[in-house]
Amino acid sequence: MSEPAVVARLTEDLTAGMKTGDLEDFYRDLHRHPELSFQEHRTAARLAGRLRAAGYEVTEGAARTGVVGVLANGDGPVVWLRADMDALPVREATGLDHASTVDGVMHACGHDLHVTWLVGAAEALAGARETWSGTLVVVGQPAEEDGGGAGAMVAAGVHERFPRPDVVFGQHVAPGLAGFTSHTSGLVMSASDDIDVVVHGVGGHGSRPESTVDPVVTAAYVVTRLQSVISREVAAKEAAVLTVGQFHAGTKNNVIPAEARLALNLRTQSTQTRERLLAAVRRVVEGECLAAGCPVPPEVTVLPGYPNTVNDTALDREIAAVHREVLGAETVLDFGPVMGSEDFSLLAPQGVPYDYWFVTSTPADVWEAAPGEDLPGKLDNVPSNHSPLFAPDLSVLVPGVRTLVSAALSRLT
């Protein structure tokens, strides 16, 4: 670990001549052309082209649309920098002049900004190879939003095909007055599981409900009963969220269907809470179906998505100290663990430390106009990730590049 002040001076030297207009153009182009999970062909090609031009050995098609760039520069540690690339099925409502040109698809989570930061950092580090030694691996990951991208890259052999990391770094844009960085040691993001439920009833004519077992009513009771799982089965000191995101049943007003389907999402911050809540969901679903007299037991399928993201404590404190030197001591905060989830941690092999932080991006005028007297109140009233109004302030382009560059240099110098 290099001294934070040394890393800060070197970061400033590497990024002083950065062509911000070029990065802004690159970002706007990505934002205009969003692509859904595992469909990031254009985005991947643009990233790969920039990396090749900077001197990286580039591999495309890692886990379908993933990109890996390797820059070997003498003896030293192997540092991985990661950015996710996929967009969301959200119809943009920002009114920006560089708004999405793809109807119903938008970079509503800021992954276009992540790719731009990665390009800026990769180019800055490649242009100053005389100042550092080791191997830099930059990863453009597909399909973070679907939860399968990082796992797919690992399954495709990225840990065997490319230099094995000694440390992995990543960052995410977030709401909050632009210009701040949030570091949290230890648990930083929650685990996420999707749960699919099928309630089996007996269908029939809407005029004769007595001859049926109505799965719509049963599923409605399931939804209602699930609301008490968090409030009555989780200790107040613990954090968890259970959401019913989908309810599908029936095809016609006067037909009682034979089944109803629910789609749930569970967010937890400990293995014990996760296991207890998964058991509670099964108990509630099975109990309501039994009470309703369903002809066959329900189907409850757990689809594990994201693990907990747990920063290495010592590493996070070291990188936070570097970022204080780079961006100013007053700009580094600690939001604490959040209920959002990520698959970033899967890219770090077992035992390899990683660090993941947030860069706030809400434009100052939007932040000031938002109702609220304190930070939580303001955060509740500005466009957040996944909102059709999410529009990061481009003033964070260079700071986001510097946070990645300085993290890499902390190990490579």
PAMARTI-354483 format. One line per 3 residues: number of its first residue (from 1); their letters; for each residue x, y, z of C-alpha. Coordinates in pm, whole numbers. Example, Ala and Ser with C-alpha at 12.3 -4.5 7.8 and 13.67 -1.06 7.14 Angstrom:
2
1	as	1230:-450:780 | 1367:-106:714
***
This chain:
413
1	mse	0:0:0 | 152:332:-108 | 122:645:105
4	pav	-212:820:30 | -41:1155:-33 | 196:996:-286
7	var	-92:824:-464 | -290:1148:-469 | -8:1344:-631
10	lte	46:1073:-889 | -329:1052:-961 | -340:1425:-1015
13	dlt	-47:1403:-1258 | -208:1116:-1453 | -548:1281:-1487
16	agm	-450:1648:-1521 | -458:1639:-1900 | -766:1424:-1932
19	ktg	-986:1510:-2231 | -1312:1563:-2046 | -1500:1654:-2363
22	dle	-1407:1319:-2514 | -1530:1134:-2205 | -1855:1331:-2207
25	dfy	-1912:1241:-2573 | -1840:876:-2498 | -2083:879:-2206
28	rdl	-2360:1050:-2403 | -2321:797:-2683 | -2358:506:-2441
31	hrh	-2659:671:-2280 | -2831:716:-2616 | -2782:348:-2701
34	pel	-2869:139:-2392 | -2870:-240:-2415 | -3035:-494:-2186
37	sfq	-2858:-775:-2001 | -2648:-1003:-2223 | -2736:-783:-2520
40	ehr	-2456:-529:-2464 | -2293:-591:-2804 | -2250:-228:-2906
43	taa	-2140:-117:-2560 | -1889:-400:-2540 | -1750:-317:-2884
46	rla	-1704:49:-2790 | -1528:-45:-2466 | -1307:-300:-2642
49	grl	-1210:-48:-2909 | -1096:210:-2654 | -897:-50:-2461
52	raa	-719:-177:-2773 | -629:175:-2875 | -476:226:-2528
55	gye	-256:-83:-2564 | -453:-348:-2378 | -473:-711:-2487
58	vte	-849:-741:-2524 | -1078:-1043:-2515 | -1440:-1003:-2621
61	gaa	-1725:-1249:-2573 | -1631:-1346:-2218 | -1967:-1479:-2095
64	rtg	-2139:-1376:-2420 | -2089:-999:-2410 | -1823:-947:-2143
67	vvg	-1495:-767:-2215 | -1159:-823:-2045 | -857:-602:-2110
70	vla	-512:-692:-1977 | -216:-456:-1951 | 97:-632:-1826
73	ngd	356:-381:-1708 | 635:-562:-1529 | 653:-726:-1192
76	gpv	397:-643:-930 | 45:-718:-810 | -256:-788:-1030
79	vwl	-534:-531:-993 | -882:-577:-1139 | -1112:-282:-1210
82	rad	-1473:-368:-1293 | -1767:-187:-1451 | -2108:-330:-1538
85	mda	-2256:-246:-1879 | -2626:-333:-1901 | -2932:-105:-1900
88	lpv	-3287:-150:-1771 | -3633:-196:-1927 | -3732:158:-1823
91	rea	-3878:428:-2049 | -3667:742:-2002 | -3837:1063:-1889
94	tgl	-3538:1290:-1828 | -3583:1505:-2139 | -3205:1517:-2186
97	dha	-3066:1597:-2529 | -2876:1268:-2508 | -3176:1066:-2385
100	stv	-3219:703:-2485 | -3308:638:-2848 | -3432:288:-2762
103	dgv	-3798:291:-2663 | -3853:134:-2322 | -3483:87:-2246
106	mha	-3272:326:-2040 | -2947:349:-1849 | -3148:417:-1535
109	cgh	-2883:273:-1303 | -2580:457:-1436 | -2388:169:-1588
112	dlh	-2306:391:-1886 | -2124:616:-1641 | -1946:314:-1492
115	vtw	-1813:214:-1834 | -1702:572:-1901 | -1517:584:-1569
118	lvg	-1350:253:-1654 | -1238:379:-1995 | -1101:701:-1846
121	aae	-909:514:-1576 | -779:250:-1817 | -652:513:-2059
124	ala	-493:729:-1787 | -306:432:-1640 | -198:304:-1980
127	gar	-61:646:-2069 | 164:657:-1764 | 312:307:-1751
130	etw	646:443:-1638 | 491:537:-1302 | 367:195:-1194
133	sgt	448:-175:-1212 | 226:-482:-1216 | -71:-602:-1419
136	lvv	-397:-416:-1469 | -708:-609:-1570 | -1019:-410:-1665
139	vgq	-1349:-597:-1677 | -1663:-489:-1861 | -1926:-712:-1701
142	pae	-2258:-792:-1866 | -2593:-854:-1700 | -2554:-715:-1351
145	edg	-2923:-624:-1346 | -3028:-984:-1408 | -2786:-1108:-1145
148	gga	-2613:-1354:-1375 | -2330:-1161:-1534 | -2050:-1197:-1280
151	gam	-2134:-1562:-1218 | -2139:-1626:-1592 | -1794:-1470:-1630
154	vaa	-1658:-1688:-1350 | -1821:-1995:-1505 | -1660:-1896:-1837
157	gvh	-1319:-1919:-1670 | -1211:-1558:-1620 | -1011:-1656:-1310
160	erf	-822:-1920:-1510 | -791:-1745:-1846 | -667:-1411:-1716
163	prp	-417:-1303:-1448 | -562:-1391:-1111 | -636:-1078:-906
166	dvv	-464:-981:-585 | -734:-719:-531 | -1061:-621:-705
169	fgq	-1211:-272:-713 | -1553:-145:-821 | -1775:158:-774
172	hva	-2135:262:-834 | -2305:592:-902 | -2567:683:-643
175	pgl	-2812:961:-554 | -2681:1234:-327 | -2534:1576:-385
178	agf	-2270:1533:-656 | -1910:1522:-540 | -1908:1279:-249
181	tsh	-1776:924:-211 | -1922:674:36 | -1698:407:188
184	tsg	-1828:136:419 | -1599:-122:578 | -1741:-472:607
187	lvm	-2100:-530:495 | -2190:-272:230 | -2470:-433:25
190	sas	-2736:-694:94 | -2797:-1038:-43 | -3090:-1077:-283
193	ddi	-3304:-1381:-362 | -3592:-1408:-607 | -3875:-1643:-512
196	dvv	-4133:-1775:-758 | -4461:-1906:-617 | -4733:-2102:-798
199	vhg	-5066:-2146:-620 | -5274:-2431:-765 | -5652:-2406:-742
202	vgg	-5952:-2549:-925 | -6075:-2332:-1209 | -6430:-2278:-1318
205	hgs	-6706:-2034:-1412 | -6722:-1703:-1231 | -7092:-1759:-1159
208	rpe	-7020:-2078:-961 | -6729:-2006:-727 | -6851:-2279:-491
211	stv	-6740:-2538:-748 | -6385:-2400:-756 | -6087:-2340:-533
214	dpv	-6003:-1982:-622 | -5624:-1936:-644 | -5661:-1559:-678
217	vta	-5816:-1527:-333 | -5560:-1767:-187 | -5269:-1579:-346
220	ayv	-5413:-1252:-217 | -5410:-1393:136 | -5049:-1500:78
223	vtr	-4954:-1147:-25 | -5129:-998:277 | -4983:-1249:523
226	lqs	-4631:-1202:387 | -4646:-837:495 | -4618:-948:857
229	vis	-4310:-1165:805 | -4065:-876:830 | -4253:-685:1101
232	rev	-4315:-987:1325 | -4031:-1233:1255 | -3724:-1010:1218
235	aak	-3560:-841:1516 | -3569:-463:1510 | -3186:-449:1504
238	eaa	-3175:-653:1184 | -3253:-532:833 | -3453:-715:568
241	vlt	-3698:-639:288 | -3957:-870:132 | -4134:-744:-180
244	vgq	-4409:-902:-391 | -4321:-762:-732 | -4555:-962:-956
247	fha	-4904:-1116:-928 | -5038:-1296:-1234 | -5367:-1484:-1258
250	gtk	-5653:-1531:-1497 | -5737:-1448:-1858 | -6100:-1332:-1850
253	nnv	-6337:-1148:-1616 | -6580:-1435:-1565 | -6330:-1722:-1546
256	ipa	-6180:-1835:-1217 | -5831:-1954:-1314 | -5667:-2279:-1212
259	ear	-5351:-2114:-1082 | -5196:-1788:-967 | -4830:-1689:-981
262	lal	-4638:-1458:-751 | -4284:-1325:-788 | -4108:-1217:-468
265	nlr	-3777:-1054:-386 | -3600:-1097:-52 | -3314:-875:71
268	tqs	-3115:-978:378 | -2789:-887:548 | -2704:-1211:727
271	tqt	-2718:-1582:646 | -2927:-1654:955 | -3193:-1397:865
274	rer	-3201:-1518:505 | -3261:-1880:607 | -3527:-1784:862
277	lla	-3718:-1570:612 | -3701:-1824:333 | -3851:-2078:574
280	avr	-4119:-1825:673 | -4216:-1763:311 | -4258:-2136:253
283	rvv	-4462:-2173:573 | -4697:-1887:485 | -4752:-2004:127
286	ege	-4807:-2367:225 | -5031:-2271:517 | -5261:-2049:313
289	cla	-5292:-2310:40 | -5374:-2576:297 | -5635:-2351:458
292	agc	-5794:-2285:118 | -5814:-2653:29 | -5591:-2631:-276
295	pvp	-5587:-2965:-458 | -5206:-2991:-472 | -4931:-2822:-270
298	pev	-4793:-2493:-399 | -4462:-2459:-576 | -4202:-2236:-408
301	tvl	-3882:-2192:-606 | -3589:-1993:-470 | -3364:-1836:-733
304	pgy	-3047:-1714:-558 | -2934:-1388:-712 | -2674:-1176:-534
307	pnt	-2460:-1261:-230 | -2383:-1009:41 | -2115:-761:-62
310	vnd	-1866:-742:226 | -1571:-509:181 | -1236:-611:324
313	tal	-1216:-382:628 | -847:-296:611 | -856:-246:235
316	dre	-1161:-20:249 | -1004:199:514 | -686:228:307
319	iaa	-874:324:-11 | -1095:568:180 | -778:737:306
322	vhr	-648:758:-51 | -975:909:-171 | -965:1169:105
325	evl	-627:1279:-26 | -744:1273:-389 | -1083:1444:-353
328	gae	-1071:1616:-15 | -1126:1484:336 | -1473:1637:359
331	tvl	-1597:1448:53 | -1560:1093:189 | -1861:972:388
334	dfg	-2000:643:519 | -2364:575:430 | -2350:240:608
337	pvm	-2488:-85:464 | -2767:-48:208 | -3044:-285:101
340	gse	-2936:-272:-263 | -2755:-576:-401 | -2471:-651:-643
343	dfs	-2297:-950:-802 | -1960:-766:-804 | -1816:-977:-521
346	lla	-1834:-1295:-731 | -1550:-1162:-947 | -1313:-1183:-649
349	pqg	-1186:-1539:-601 | -1223:-1687:-254 | -988:-1512:-15
352	vpy	-907:-1220:-248 | -991:-882:-88 | -1218:-639:-268
355	dyw	-1350:-289:-214 | -1669:-133:-350 | -1777:226:-295
358	fvt	-2037:479:-415 | -1998:811:-597 | -2288:1055:-552
361	stp	-2417:1231:-861 | -2733:1439:-806 | -2701:1783:-972
364	adv	-2677:2066:-718 | -2993:2242:-841 | -3196:1921:-818
367	wea	-3060:1851:-471 | -3133:2200:-342 | -3488:2198:-483
370	apg	-3575:1862:-328 | -3791:1868:-13 | -3625:1754:307
373	edl	-3430:1907:592 | -3157:1644:624 | -2969:1390:412
376	pgk	-3226:1106:442 | -3510:1346:363 | -3334:1479:56
379	ldn	-3243:1128:-64 | -3609:1030:-53 | -3699:1313:-290
382	vps	-3436:1307:-565 | -3439:1064:-861 | -3268:743:-757
385	nhs	-3121:455:-950 | -3386:276:-1162 | -3596:591:-1184
388	plf	-3697:710:-1536 | -3571:1051:-1419 | -3225:936:-1308
391	apd	-2970:1174:-1464 | -2620:1195:-1308 | -2440:1528:-1312
394	lsv	-2151:1503:-1558 | -1932:1691:-1312 | -1865:1349:-1156
397	lvp	-1693:1214:-1469 | -1341:1313:-1369 | -1376:1243:-993
400	gvr	-1507:894:-1077 | -1204:830:-1297 | -973:953:-1021
403	tlv	-1124:723:-759 | -1054:421:-982 | -707:541:-1084
406	saa	-602:612:-728 | -733:279:-601 | -530:97:-868
409	lsr	-219:305:-799 | -242:231:-428 | -137:-122:-518
412	lt	64:-74:-838 | 308:198:-729
***
